[in-house]
Amino acid sequence: MPRFKKELELAIELVRKATQIAEWFSKKGFESFLKLDQSPVTLADFASQIYIVSQLKEYFPDDEIIAEEENIDLINIKAEDLIKQCFNELNLKKLKNVKENIRFRGKSSERQWTVDPIDGTIGYQKGLSYAVGIGFMIKSNPKVCAIAVPNYNEKLLAIFTAEEGQGSQVSYNNKNFNPIRVSQNENLHMIRLCHSLHYDQPWVLNFAKKIGIRKFIQIDSMAKFCKVAEGTADLYIKPLDAVHSFTWDFMPGDLIVKEAGGNVTDINGEHLKFKKEKCLWTAPGIVASNGILHKKILELYQSNH
Ligand SMILES: [Mg+2]
């Protein structure tokens, strides 16, 4: 029996609505900005987060929210009007104060939500793949997640979900959710490796080629974790740096892969830990695999690095 049914249902609804917001801005056109760390953010990122946070606040007012965007100064009056127009046309709840939802973080609580309003913003800007990810934790332990990936298989919207102890699932029609499992591939030379479309990561590709990997799947966003979870990829290696290791980026993918029977660790073999907005690790790389390959990949990394 699912323990967090309401949380899961809300997460599914919110990631679905958030993709509608993102698609609305895609058609309408959107402004892009650069954040302090030089990563891009668009008006759609803000609109998506504003909607998600406003709903979390309404349904779970005592919970804490850990969300990516915070710079309300980027939203001028024109932008605010555009966000209101979007919500209006999509029949979403009207908000009196749009901007206050950007920085709203709820109360300090052992019940925490993580929100990535648009993951893979570069992919989104280019009309390629992106994702919306929401996670729910108790005392920093992942319990529930939902990841929406528009333009997934045959251009359909895929919604992936997982709950601790209940497995992972996917839906392509907004109704039926079917269980997914990682691949059973044990053969190193048959590995299908997921890696980023828009970020250079020479060590990952060098390492992969060195150990004989020949099949590469390039896709933006946390959808790479979904590929491993559903068994259409066997491995995903993600380089990290201390500045860009956020809970909203990795908590949903961590749960999706593990609940589908796979494994996720850093390259030392330690499980990821989450502390508020920070994803903690002992070495700067994440390995998500079908589980069977995991130990071998870590050993090969140690002896080839
Ligand atoms: Mg984001």
Boltz pocket constraint, residues with backbone or C-beta under 6 A from the ligand:
constraints:
  - pocket:
      binder: B
      contacts: [[A, 45], [A, 68], [A, 116], [A, 117], [A, 118], [A, 119], [A, 120], [A, 121]]
      max_distance: 6.0
